[in-house]
Amino acid sequence: MLLTTPFVSPLRLQANGAAAAPVTAALTIKAAKQVTGRVVTTKADKTVGVEVVRLAPHPKYKRRERIKKKYQAHDPDNQFKVGDVVELRRSRPISKTKHFLAVPLPPRDTRRKSQLLPPLQSQSQAQPDQEQPPPPTPPPSSE
């Protein structure tokens, strides 16, 4: 019987008489956690507080409710302000409470418009360098 598990020590398996399990040197996390939130505080140096809102069912009533959680994220350039929308990417532990890296996201309006719609015809035709002809004047009324 060959046991292959990274959770049991090979020494313990040998003591029990079982074959030694292969030990993996490094565990990789393939599904890194990425969440999007809003910056709520920037008081600490190189750190931002980000509030993440998600919907979860209430345990008893089963109605979805908003759950807010606040994460501390690393901001090496101090580039974020309160109200900015950022993406949090999981990273190595930077301090006791910081396990995420804050990454900027483009504003929501520009992301959606640039992906869905081509430029408007009036925007593509109107050039600021060209002079527009004056509007026609109405003929004088004879009364």
Order of alpha helices (4+ residues) and beta strands (2+ residues): alpha-beta-beta-beta-beta-beta-alpha-alpha
